[in-house]
Amino acid sequence: MQARSPSSAGPGRDTPGPTMADTPTMNIPTVDLLDLASGEPARLERAAAALREAFGVFGLVFVKNHGVDAPALERFYDAFSAFVARPDAQKRPLGRADLWYQRGWTPPNTEVAVASNGQPDFKECYFAAPTPTDAQSAMEFPELYPENIWPDDAPPFFQEGLLTMGTALHEAGLKLLRGAALALNLPEDTFTAACEKAPHVTRALQYLPLGPTQVNTGILWGEEHTDFNLLTLLPGGRFLDPAGRPAPKPDDQSGLYLRTRATPDAPNGQMVRGTAPAGCIVAQVGQQLEILTGGTFLATPHVITAPGVPGWQRQSAAHFMHVHTSQVLFPLPGFRTPEAVANYAPPVLAGTYDIKTLVDIGLAPPAALDKLGYRHYDRLNRMRATS
């Protein structure tokens, strides 16, 4: 699940944009998960310091020794290509609007960023949960905790590849969340306990080719937004040339960009490329982690720009870790400064937050808001009518 909060224009827009910078010049920290697992004070502090700077300044961190198998990821992308290439008529039964597209196929032109100016994202997706569904939560929030659905004749390694990738990303995310708690001098399980049995979901994405009349017109593959979940993990993607073959990116303008925290010198932040160093993945802060930390960690605005040449596609994946739907989203006690309380009040149930955001981005229907609040006002009318 991906959330889209209002954000100023990214690359490719006619409106004034942020300061641009190359990733290497920004010194985005890298954290080694082996340091977090070492139990050695010096290595733990090194990792904690990296997370404090990465999540506090940039909203993202590069991660090494993450456990995601690169050949298996490429094999999954090949399987995903085979699925995407199928006619829409074959994929349509897997497009479950009744599940708010939280499982199965999301058709193109479905999801819209809050700040999109009406442009839907140029992508199609596939959702699956790599963690078991919590039965009680599924009764309370059925659209957020559905069982996985799969094509009857899925391409080889499609199901296995998506779940294997999602599981590896989830395990890496748990380690990062424990490290983030240590970085803030919180009990180690502060964030992992809050997300236990939550509606975590893994998403494969195919950004679609632009035609000759669409390139260089301000159309974006994905509008600038922030994710509404706790933590997002990105294993890296690949470009496909007009013949559908994996290839280096066609130009310098296409790909993932991320916006840093505002500073006096850069009040709009700086847009940096989201390309991780070789062998690393990216982890970025979501709105739920920002809320819990009272803005100490900031959700990462990011945008996916399209190339300036027609016919190219991009494949990527993301794992979205969530706060459990029964948890309250509000700054934790140590972060309840007057400014934080003013920024993030009133407290809200995470499940309510999820539903509202899914409506905002067009995955859930507006009628989903009717699930919130008391729904039995008509009972008195029925009783009065029979008296």
C-alpha positions as CSV (number, residue, x, y, z in Angstrom):
1,M,0.0,0.0,0.0
2,Q,1.3,3.3,-1.0
3,A,0.2,6.7,0.1
4,R,0.4,10.0,-1.6
5,S,0.7,13.1,0.3
6,P,0.8,16.6,-1.3
7,S,4.3,17.5,-2.4
8,S,5.7,20.1,-4.7
9,A,6.6,19.4,-8.2
10,G,9.4,17.0,-9.1
11,P,11.6,16.7,-12.2
12,G,9.8,17.2,-15.4
13,R,7.3,19.7,-14.2
14,D,6.9,23.2,-15.4
15,T,6.5,24.6,-11.9
16,P,9.6,25.6,-9.9
17,G,11.3,22.5,-8.6
18,P,13.7,21.7,-5.9
19,T,17.4,22.0,-5.9
20,M,18.9,18.9,-7.8
21,A,21.9,17.0,-6.6
22,D,23.7,13.8,-7.5
23,T,23.4,11.1,-4.9
24,P,27.2,10.7,-4.4
25,T,27.5,14.4,-3.4
26,M,24.8,14.1,-0.7
27,N,26.6,11.4,1.4
28,I,23.5,9.4,2.1
29,P,24.5,6.9,4.8
30,T,24.7,3.2,4.3
31,V,23.9,0.8,7.2
32,D,25.2,-2.7,7.4
33,L,22.7,-5.1,8.9
34,L,25.6,-7.2,10.1
35,D,26.5,-4.3,12.4
36,L,23.0,-4.3,13.9
37,A,23.3,-8.1,14.4
38,S,26.8,-8.0,15.9
39,G,26.0,-7.1,19.5
40,E,29.2,-5.2,19.5
41,P,28.7,-1.7,21.0
42,A,31.0,0.1,18.5
43,R,29.3,-1.5,15.5
44,L,25.8,-0.9,16.9
45,E,26.6,2.8,17.5
46,R,27.9,3.1,14.0
47,A,24.7,1.7,12.6
48,A,22.6,3.8,14.9
49,A,24.4,7.0,13.9
50,A,23.9,6.1,10.3
51,L,20.2,5.6,10.8
52,R,19.8,8.8,12.8
53,E,21.3,10.9,10.0
54,A,19.7,8.9,7.1
55,F,16.2,8.9,8.4
56,G,16.4,12.3,10.0
57,V,18.0,14.2,7.1
58,F,17.3,12.2,4.0
59,G,14.3,10.0,5.0
60,L,16.1,7.0,3.5
61,V,19.1,4.8,4.0
62,F,21.1,2.4,1.8
63,V,21.3,-1.1,3.2
64,K,24.0,-3.7,2.7
65,N,23.9,-7.4,3.7
66,H,20.2,-7.3,3.4
67,G,19.5,-10.9,2.4
68,V,17.7,-10.2,-0.9
69,D,19.1,-12.6,-3.6
70,A,19.9,-10.6,-6.8
71,P,19.6,-13.6,-9.2
72,A,16.3,-14.5,-7.7
73,L,15.1,-10.9,-8.1
74,E,16.0,-10.9,-11.8
75,R,14.3,-14.3,-12.2
76,F,11.1,-12.9,-10.6
77,Y,11.2,-9.8,-12.9
78,D,11.3,-12.2,-15.9
79,A,8.3,-14.0,-14.6
80,F,6.5,-10.7,-13.9
81,S,7.3,-9.6,-17.5
82,A,5.6,-12.8,-18.7
83,F,2.5,-12.0,-16.6
84,V,2.3,-8.3,-17.6
85,A,2.5,-9.3,-21.3
86,R,-0.8,-11.2,-21.1
87,P,-3.9,-9.6,-22.5
88,D,-5.8,-7.4,-20.1
89,A,-8.8,-9.8,-20.5
90,Q,-6.7,-12.5,-18.8
91,K,-5.6,-10.3,-16.0
92,R,-8.9,-8.6,-15.3
93,P,-10.3,-11.3,-13.0
94,L,-7.3,-10.7,-10.8
95,G,-8.1,-7.0,-10.6
96,R,-10.1,-7.0,-7.3
97,A,-11.6,-3.6,-6.8
98,D,-13.7,-5.3,-4.0
99,L,-10.4,-5.8,-2.1
100,W,-9.3,-2.2,-2.8
101,Y,-6.6,-3.8,-5.0
102,Q,-4.7,-4.9,-2.0
103,R,-4.2,-8.3,-3.5
104,G,-3.7,-9.3,-7.1
105,W,-3.5,-7.1,-10.2
106,T,-3.9,-3.3,-10.3
107,P,-4.8,-2.1,-13.8
108,P,-3.1,0.9,-15.4
109,N,-4.7,4.3,-14.6
110,T,-6.1,3.2,-11.3
111,E,-4.0,4.8,-8.6
112,V,-3.8,8.6,-8.4
113,A,-1.4,10.6,-6.2
114,V,-3.0,13.2,-3.9
115,A,-0.9,15.9,-5.6
116,S,-1.2,14.4,-9.1
117,N,-3.2,17.2,-10.7
118,G,-5.4,14.5,-12.0
119,Q,-2.7,12.3,-13.7
120,P,-2.9,8.6,-12.7
121,D,0.3,6.8,-12.4
122,F,1.5,5.1,-15.6
123,K,1.9,1.6,-14.1
124,E,0.3,-1.7,-13.5
125,C,1.0,-3.7,-10.3
126,Y,0.6,-7.0,-8.5
127,F,0.1,-7.1,-4.7
128,A,0.7,-10.1,-2.4
129,A,1.4,-10.4,1.4
130,P,4.5,-12.4,2.3
131,T,3.4,-12.7,6.0
132,P,0.4,-14.8,7.3
133,T,-2.9,-13.1,7.5
134,D,-4.1,-12.3,11.1
135,A,-7.5,-13.8,11.4
136,Q,-8.9,-11.4,14.0
137,S,-7.7,-8.4,12.1
138,A,-9.2,-9.8,8.9
139,M,-12.6,-9.8,10.6
140,E,-12.2,-6.2,11.5
141,F,-10.5,-4.9,8.3
142,P,-11.3,-7.5,5.6
143,E,-10.1,-5.4,2.7
144,L,-6.7,-4.8,4.4
145,Y,-6.1,-8.5,5.3
146,P,-7.4,-10.6,2.4
147,E,-5.8,-13.9,1.4
148,N,-3.4,-13.8,-1.5
149,I,-4.8,-14.5,-5.0
150,W,-2.8,-15.9,-7.9
151,P,-3.2,-16.7,-11.5
152,D,-4.3,-20.3,-12.1
153,D,-1.5,-20.6,-14.7
154,A,1.1,-18.2,-13.2
155,P,4.4,-18.0,-15.0
156,P,7.1,-20.1,-13.4
157,F,8.6,-18.5,-10.3
158,F,6.0,-15.8,-10.3
159,Q,4.4,-16.7,-6.9
160,E,7.5,-18.1,-5.3
161,G,9.6,-15.2,-6.5
162,L,7.3,-12.5,-5.2
163,L,6.9,-14.1,-1.8
164,T,10.6,-14.9,-1.5
165,M,11.5,-11.3,-2.2
166,G,8.9,-10.0,0.1
167,T,10.0,-12.2,3.0
168,A,13.6,-11.2,2.6
169,L,12.7,-7.5,2.5
170,H,10.4,-7.9,5.5
171,E,13.2,-9.5,7.6
172,A,15.6,-6.7,6.6
173,G,12.9,-4.2,7.6
174,L,12.5,-5.7,11.0
175,K,16.2,-5.4,11.6
176,L,16.2,-1.8,10.5
177,L,13.2,-1.0,12.7
178,R,15.0,-2.4,15.7
179,G,18.1,-0.3,14.8
180,A,15.9,2.8,14.4
181,A,14.6,2.3,17.9
182,L,18.1,2.0,19.3
183,A,19.1,5.1,17.3
184,L,16.3,7.0,19.2
185,N,17.2,5.5,22.6
186,L,13.9,3.6,22.6
187,P,13.3,0.0,23.6
188,E,14.5,-2.2,20.8
189,D,11.0,-3.6,20.0
190,T,9.2,-0.3,19.9
191,F,8.5,-0.3,16.2
192,T,8.6,-4.1,15.6
193,A,6.0,-4.7,18.3
194,A,3.8,-2.0,16.7
195,C,3.8,-3.7,13.3
196,E,3.4,-7.3,14.4
197,K,0.8,-9.0,12.3
198,A,0.1,-5.8,10.4
199,P,-1.2,-5.6,6.8
200,H,2.3,-5.7,5.2
201,V,2.3,-6.1,1.5
202,T,4.8,-6.6,-1.3
203,R,4.2,-5.0,-4.7
204,A,5.6,-5.6,-8.1
205,L,5.4,-2.6,-10.4
206,Q,5.6,-2.2,-14.2
207,Y,5.9,1.4,-15.4
208,L,4.5,1.6,-18.9
209,P,6.0,3.0,-22.1
210,L,5.2,6.5,-23.2
211,G,4.4,7.2,-26.8
212,P,6.2,9.7,-29.0
213,T,3.7,12.5,-28.3
214,Q,3.9,11.9,-24.5
215,V,7.6,12.1,-23.8
216,N,9.0,15.4,-22.6
217,T,5.6,16.7,-21.8
218,G,5.7,16.6,-18.0
219,I,4.1,13.2,-17.7
220,L,5.6,11.2,-14.8
221,W,5.6,7.5,-14.3
222,G,4.7,8.1,-10.6
223,E,3.8,11.5,-9.1
224,E,5.7,12.8,-6.1
225,H,4.3,11.4,-2.9
226,T,5.1,10.0,0.5
227,D,4.2,6.4,1.5
228,F,1.7,6.2,4.2
229,N,3.1,3.1,5.8
230,L,5.8,2.6,8.5
231,L,8.8,1.6,6.3
232,T,9.2,0.9,2.6
233,L,12.0,-1.3,1.3
234,L,13.1,-1.1,-2.4
235,P,15.2,-4.0,-3.8
236,G,16.1,-2.2,-7.0
237,G,14.5,-2.3,-10.4
238,R,15.5,-2.5,-14.1
239,F,14.7,-0.8,-17.4
240,L,13.3,-2.5,-20.4
241,D,14.1,-1.2,-23.9
242,P,11.4,-0.9,-26.6
243,A,11.9,-4.6,-27.5
244,G,11.3,-5.6,-23.8
245,R,14.9,-6.5,-23.1
246,P,16.6,-5.5,-19.8
247,A,18.9,-2.6,-20.6
248,P,20.7,0.4,-18.9
249,K,18.5,3.4,-18.5
250,P,18.0,5.3,-21.7
251,D,18.8,8.8,-20.4
252,D,19.8,10.7,-17.2
253,Q,16.3,12.1,-16.5
254,S,14.5,8.8,-15.8
255,G,14.2,6.8,-12.6
256,L,13.6,7.3,-8.9
257,Y,14.3,10.7,-7.2
258,L,13.9,11.4,-3.5
259,R,13.5,14.8,-1.7
260,T,15.6,15.6,1.4
261,R,14.5,17.5,4.5
262,A,14.2,21.3,4.0
263,T,17.1,23.4,5.3
264,P,17.6,27.2,5.3
265,D,19.9,26.8,2.3
266,A,17.4,24.6,0.5
267,P,13.9,25.4,1.8
268,N,12.3,23.0,-0.8
269,G,14.7,20.2,0.0
270,Q,17.0,18.7,-2.6
271,M,16.1,16.0,-5.0
272,V,18.6,13.2,-5.1
273,R,18.7,10.1,-7.3
274,G,17.5,7.0,-5.5
275,T,20.0,4.7,-7.0
276,A,21.6,2.6,-4.3
277,P,25.3,1.6,-4.3
278,A,26.0,-1.8,-5.9
279,G,24.8,-4.6,-3.7
280,C,22.5,-2.3,-1.5
281,I,18.8,-1.8,-1.3
282,V,16.9,1.3,-0.2
283,A,14.8,1.7,2.9
284,Q,12.7,4.9,3.2
285,V,10.5,6.4,6.0
286,G,6.8,6.3,5.7
287,Q,4.2,8.6,7.2
288,Q,3.4,6.2,10.1
289,L,7.1,6.3,11.3
290,E,7.1,10.1,10.9
291,I,4.0,10.4,13.1
292,L,5.3,8.0,15.8
293,T,8.6,10.0,16.0
294,G,6.9,13.4,15.9
295,G,8.7,14.3,12.7
296,T,12.2,13.3,14.0
297,F,12.2,10.9,11.1
298,L,10.5,12.4,8.0
299,A,8.5,10.5,5.4
300,T,10.4,10.5,2.1
301,P,8.9,12.4,-0.8
302,H,9.8,10.5,-4.0
303,V,8.9,10.6,-7.7
304,I,9.4,8.3,-10.6
305,T,10.3,10.2,-13.7
306,A,9.8,8.8,-17.2
307,P,12.5,8.8,-19.9
308,G,12.7,11.4,-22.7
309,V,12.5,8.7,-25.3
310,P,9.4,6.6,-26.2
311,G,8.9,2.9,-25.8
312,W,10.9,2.2,-22.6
313,Q,9.5,0.5,-19.5
314,R,10.7,0.0,-15.9
315,Q,10.2,-2.8,-13.5
316,S,10.6,-2.4,-9.7
317,A,9.3,-3.8,-6.5
318,A,8.5,-2.5,-3.0
319,H,7.7,-4.0,0.4
320,F,5.5,-1.9,2.6
321,M,5.6,-2.5,6.3
322,H,2.7,-1.1,8.4
323,V,1.7,-0.3,11.9
324,H,-1.0,-2.8,13.0
325,T,-4.5,-1.6,12.3
326,S,-5.4,-1.6,16.0
327,Q,-2.5,0.7,17.0
328,V,-3.0,4.4,17.5
329,L,-0.9,6.7,15.4
330,F,0.4,9.6,17.4
331,P,3.8,10.8,18.5
332,L,5.3,8.4,21.1
333,P,5.5,10.0,24.6
334,G,9.2,11.1,24.2
335,F,8.3,13.0,21.0
336,R,5.2,14.9,22.1
337,T,6.6,18.4,21.9
338,P,4.0,21.1,21.5
339,E,5.0,21.4,17.8
340,A,4.7,17.6,17.2
341,V,1.3,17.5,18.9
342,A,0.1,20.4,16.9
343,N,1.4,18.8,13.7
344,Y,0.0,15.2,14.2
345,A,-3.1,15.6,16.4
346,P,-5.6,14.2,16.7
347,P,-4.6,10.6,17.4
348,V,-6.0,8.2,14.9
349,L,-6.4,4.4,14.6
350,A,-3.9,3.0,12.0
351,G,-6.7,1.1,10.3
352,T,-8.8,4.2,10.0
353,Y,-5.7,6.0,8.6
354,D,-5.2,3.2,6.0
355,I,-8.8,3.4,4.8
356,K,-8.8,7.2,4.5
357,T,-5.6,7.1,2.5
358,L,-6.7,4.3,0.2
359,V,-9.8,6.4,-0.7
360,D,-7.6,9.4,-1.3
361,I,-5.5,7.6,-3.8
362,G,-8.4,6.0,-5.6
363,L,-7.8,2.3,-4.7
364,A,-10.8,2.2,-2.3
365,P,-14.2,3.7,-3.2
366,P,-15.5,6.8,-1.4
367,A,-18.1,4.6,0.2
368,A,-15.3,2.9,2.2
369,L,-15.5,5.9,4.5
370,D,-18.9,4.8,5.5
371,K,-17.2,2.0,7.5
372,L,-15.8,4.7,9.9
373,G,-17.9,5.8,12.8
374,Y,-21.2,4.5,14.0
375,R,-23.3,2.9,11.2
376,H,-26.6,2.1,12.9
377,Y,-28.4,5.3,13.0
378,D,-31.2,3.8,11.0
379,R,-32.0,1.3,13.7
380,L,-33.9,3.9,15.7
381,N,-35.9,4.8,12.6
382,R,-36.8,1.2,12.1
383,M,-37.9,0.8,15.7
384,R,-40.0,3.9,15.6
385,A,-41.6,2.9,12.4
386,T,-42.9,-0.3,14.0
387,S,-44.1,1.3,17.2
